[in-house]
């Protein structure tokens, strides 16, 4: 079996096993904050430009743009977005967009443009792309010429690819136009982007990556609604989890490419993770939701008039994700606690105890990967509360040194609360129209909202399909029962 076939088989197995992952809070890691970068395809390409320009102090290292366009290209108009910014690039007012950028920077609405002087940029446009035509990327290059030295920009536009993220071993035929918008063109685009942004890198990992390195994280920590899903994904190399200083690269999918549309194909099969694994780069994959227009990122104002400024809701959320994952400290040299055990179960609490670690100033307790204590625990015991009856949980403990740096996690200890387990949730998957006729949702202003939680499910029609989970009497949330 060829390497390419092995990759496809491994990817299929990963997709089938995706339901086994449980969302946790995004970890705080030891990150070199001067090395943070971003890239994206299509709407993700436009969003990558927005982040790079508006938050240039954070993404000063650079950006990769695949089938995107200039900053604020749509100027708040969907007509501009689908017209000049995709199909008719001759109408893009590049000089005006440069002026807007400078004006917003002077007003403090975006970071100073001087940050872009040291950036690296990689641009890619397929010669067959008829969704975001190559002329749009030409306009982006002209735009960047006003802020980024020409020597720092690479623009590749000599591959006969359609509108897609290009790889060298996964996806549809290079000229194919359609889902999952990942095309095998015998070119490692993710590697080319990362090497332009970071310079010489170690060879990518040619083996199947450890499933434990894929982290499904809780996006609701950072934003609720605004076209963003409740969970996102990250690839965290083992060394980064163990305290080694790493870098962060944000990867933004395109329209019709979020997890609801293509499962985890964009997260796992676009080539980024194999480079991250051998070069200590954390890959962060924020996700839009079914409420986002065509699953796109907001680059024309469907969610907020401030979409391209630092105050844009999606922009703020992604910046907060970067800040959290970058907020860790170097790993402690203290050993992990031993003897972790559970006792004293009730219907809603569990006692966790462990052996003292010499030199530890305190401890943190984690349940299913999420820290449960607000302040460091100064004893060797902790009572976890708010648990469900008749349910099995797992805990680990980390010791803290004088700098509040954590040790590695202890071995896990599990325990089951007393009482009867909660009833199994019921899920319903159907069109938004069907949900309303069945009494699970209601409409307002042409949109559909889940009863009870009032979560925005998107437009009220028979074309958008949503899964609702019933969690109480006439109370539904967007989610699954897996």
Secondary structure, DSSP 8 states (H G I E B T S, - for coil): --HHHHHHHHHHHHHHTGGG---B------B-GGG-EEEEETHHHHHHHHHHHHTTTTSTTEEEEES---TTTTTT-HHHHHTTTTT-GGG--HHHHHHHHHHHHHHTSS--GGGGGG-EEEEE--TT--SS-HHHHHHHHHHHTTTS-GGGEEEE--S---SSEEESSSSEETT--STT-EEE-S--HHHHHHHHHH-S------S---GGGEEEEEGGGT-SSTTB-SEEEEE--HHHHTT--BEEEEEE--TT-SHHHHTTHHHHSSSHHHHHHHHTEEEEE--B-TTSGGG---SSSSS-TTTTSTT-HHHHHHHHHHHHHT------SS------EEE---SS-EEEE----TT-SEEEEEETTEE--SS-B-SSEEEE-S--TT-EEEEEEEEE-TT--B------EEEE-SS------EEEEEEHHHHHHTTSEEEETTEEEETBT--EEEESSSS-EEEEEEEETTEEEE----
